[in-house]
Amino acid sequence: MMTLNRTAIFYAIALAGFILLPQFIAVKYYLHLSVLALIWVIAAQGQNLIQGYTGYVSIVQAGFMGIGAYSTALMGIHFDMPVWLTITLAPFVTAFFALLTGYPSLRVKGHYFAIVTLAFNMVIFIVLMNFHQLTQGEAGITGIPKPGDNNGMFNWRDREVYYYFVLIIAVLMTTLAALIIRSRIGQTLIAIRQNEDLVGAIGIAAWKYKLFAFVISAMFGGLAGALYAHYQSFINPEIFGVAQSLDAILAVIVGGSGTIAGPIIGAFFVVFLPEYLRFADSFRLILYGLVLVLATIFMPRGIVGVTSDLLAKWGRPKR
């Protein structure tokens, strides 16, 4: 009970911090990065469901973000659907493609599954890049509308307004991820991560739960992509490649795999760290990779794991 109370207090303080954050940001560019980080929180929470809790590394989360981004944009352009409706439908469109690919992909395990999802991300990227009639290719799609209308109560072009909108969605999706993990389904996913053969031996169809985690993870990614498209008002294939899928994986690893708080911390880490390394110019990516490799080696449980160990050590009574 004490642990539960501490966790609730931590999340309440964190939420209050996020609510007050725009009031302390003097440079609007950092508010822009904060919006992007919150979008990545949603994508990373989805990645965490399949990677952190189920134990399957999927290298296709950015591809699913691309499907969500392009589906919401194309539904609005070609079918004149309202923005709210296209954002709502985008995760379900993404889920459809995840179902088509998830069943055959999850028949393999370990590194083979990662390779299959990597190939799927490359296929998505190639289609987005070369299907000019639908996606406009490398030029991308411009003029994607913001939510709401010009005469509404909120000015959706204001970054602060969009920040709070994405914050609400990120909180809801993080809560949903926590509810899934606390449910019987979530406990089964954790059991699959720990010993999939044992789960199968007691008569549980593990593939159904793995497929569930994969599809829900894709829906998180699709929603994140849709929010990104309407925030930037422009999308092109370059931002939905394999490198961005690796960022989703690293957000989970660095923040803390198999924890709810980990993807939140990791998402801000992978968005802000490259910006702070811009002073290094051509060495920026090298330094970025070095920091991530060192973090993976010396912090295998991520920032959340290290913080938990330190708090436990300080809270332990001295003899």
C-alpha positions, -999 to +999 in steps of 0.1 A: +000+000+000+029+023+009+045+017-025+012+024-043+008+057-024+043+067-033+037+058-070+005+078-070+022+108-054+051+106-080+027+106-110+006+134-095+037+156-090+049+147-126+015+156-140+016+189-122+050+196-136+039+189-171+009+212-167+031+240-154+059+234-178+049+259-206+048+287-181+085+282-174+096+279-210+109+312-223+121+299-257+092+288-279+115+262-296+117+242-264+080+242-262+080+228-297+104+200-286+082+193-256+052+188-279+073+164-300+085+146-269+049+141-257+040+126-291+070+103-287+057+094-252+026+079-269+047+060-294+071+048-268+043+035-245+031+014-274+067+002-280+070-007-244+040-030-245+055-053-271+092-048-261+093-041-224+064-063-212+061-090-239+098-093-246+097-089-284+118-061-300+098-046-328+116-023-353+086-009-370+071+016-346+080+046-368+065+028-398+032+025-379+035+062-371+038+068-408+007+048-415-012+068-389+001+101-402-006+094-439-040+079-432-052+109-412-039+133-439-053+113-468-087+107-453-090+145-447-079+153-482-097+127-503-128+122-482-131+156-466-135+140-432-133+162-400-099+163-383-112+148-351-127+118-370-095+112-390-074+113-358-098+088-342-097+064-373-059+066-378-051+040-351-077+016-364-062+019-399-028+012-384-042-018-365-055-033-397-020-033-412-006-046-379-030-075-380-020-084-416+017-085-407+016-094-370+003-130-374+030-142-397+057-121-380+049-135-345+055-171-357+092-164-353+110-154-321+139-134-309+162-118-334+142-132-363+111-113-352+132-081-350+145-087-385+110-093-399+096-061-384+127-042-396+119-054-432+083-043-427+094-008-417+116-007-448+086-018-470+064+010-455+092+035-461+096+024-497+059+026-504+056+060-489+086+072-509+076+057-543+038+058-544+037+093-557+001+093-567-010+087-531+017+100-509+034+127-531+067+108-525+097+126-511+079+160-515+054+149-489+020+162-481+015+199-470-014+219-457-026+192-432-052+211-411-051+216-374-079+203-351-108+227-346-116+257-368-105+293-371-135+306-352-133+281-323-125+288-287-089+277-290-061+288-314-047+255-325-018+272-342-006+282-308+020+257-296+009+260-260-027+250-269-014+220-289+009+211-260-020+207-236-040+188-262-012+163-267-006+162-230-042+151-224-038+124-250-005+112-236-019+110-201-049+090-214-027+066-234-003+061-205-032+053-182-045+029-208-011+012-210-010+009-172-045-006-171-036-032-197-005-042-177-024-045-145-051-067-161-050-104-166-038-098-202-009-077-190+002-104-165+001-129-193+023-107-214+048-105-186+047-142-182+054-146-220+084-124-216+097-144-187+091-179-200+070-183-232+074-221-233+060-225-198+030-203-208+023-225-238+028-257-216-001-247-193-025-243-222-024-206-229-023-196-266+006-172-264+003-161-300-030-144-293-016-123-265+015-115-286-007-104-315-028-083-291+003-065-278+016-060-313-016-045-326-022-023-296+014-011-299+008-003-335-024+017-326-003+038-301+021+044-329-007+053-354-022+078-330+012+094-324+017+097-361-017+113-366-010+139-338+024+146-354+009+152-389-017+177-376+009+194-354+035+199-382+009+203-410+035+186-432+048+150-435+072+131-457+086+096-456+120+106-441+107+109-405+092+074-405+122+054-413+142+027-395+163+053-376+131+067-359+120+031-350+154+027-333+147+059-314+114+044-301+134+013-289+161+034-273+134+055-255+122+024-238+157+011-230+171+043-217+140+053-197+134+018-183+120-012-202+090-028-186+080+003-166+053+029-172+075+059-163+104+047-185+089+056-219+080+090-206+116+098-195+131+080-225+109+100-250+121+133-237+157+120-236+157+110-273+141+142-284+161+167-263+196+150-263+203+154-300+193+191-298+218+197-269+245+179-289+241+203-319+272+222-308+293+192-320+280+196-356+294+166-375+302+147-343+267+151-329+254+117-341+286+100-329+282+115-294+245+107-294+252+071-302+280+069-277+258+082-249+231+057-258+255+028-259+270+037-225+235+041-210+225+007-223+257-010-210+258+007-175+221+012-170+205-020-183+173-012-162+172+024-176+169+056-157+139+044-138+157+013-126+188+033-114+166+058-097+146+031-079+178+014-067+191+048-053+158+055-035+157+020-021+193+024-009+187+058+007+155+047+023+170+016+038+176+020+076+212+021+087+224-007+110 
